[in-house]
C-alpha cells in the first residue's frame, strides 16, 4: 500500500507540470478531463471512538469526468486513504482469558464512485463547484493485538458529497489547480466499529485528455 501511495504521488507531481503546457482549445464543453489530488482523511466521531483517532495524511483521489456542458460533468472517481494508529500496551479480553498487548488498527479504503459535478462560474478565474459521488468502498481492516492478527476485507456502500474550486492556469484554460473538501459517508459495522465516516480534503491538478 505504501508503494502504491508513493507511485500515485509521483504521478500527480509529474502531471502537475505537464498541465502547465498550453492547449489550443479554450472550450471545456465536450471535453474529457482528469483530476489527480493529494488527500487527507479526518475520522468522524464514531470512527475516532471505535478505531482510529489520527488524521490520515496518506491518500489520493482521482476523477475522470466528461463535460456535458460548461456547467455539468459526469464520470467516475476512485482513490486511496490509509488510516493507521498504534495504541499503548494494555489488557484486552479475548476468548478464553485476557492478554496484555499493543493494539494496532490499520484501515485502507478504496472508493469506486459514479460522479456528478456542477460548476457555477465556468470560464472565470476561480470556478466553484459542488458534486456528489455514489458507489462503494473496498475496505481492508487489519487489527493486530500483539502477535494476533485479525484481517478482513469487504465492499461497502459509499457516498461522497463534495465542494471545491477550480483555478485555471490561464483564462478559459482547461488545466489548473483543483482544491476540494468532502464528506466520505461509509457505513461499516464490524468488530465493534459502527462506521468509517470521515472528512476529506485535497489539492491537485486538473487537465484535459486529448486536444
Secondary structure, DSSP 8 states (H G I E B T S, - for coil): -HHHHHHHHHHHHHHHHHTTS--S----TT-EEEEEEEEEEEE-HHHHHHT--S-B--EEEEEEEEESSSSEEEEEEEEEEEEEEEEEEEEEEETTEEEEEEEEEEEEEEEEEEEEEEESSTTSSSEEEEEEEEEEEEEEEEEEETTEEEEEEEEEEEEEEEEEEEEESSTT-S-EEEEEEEEEE-EEEETTEEE--EEEEEEEEEEES--
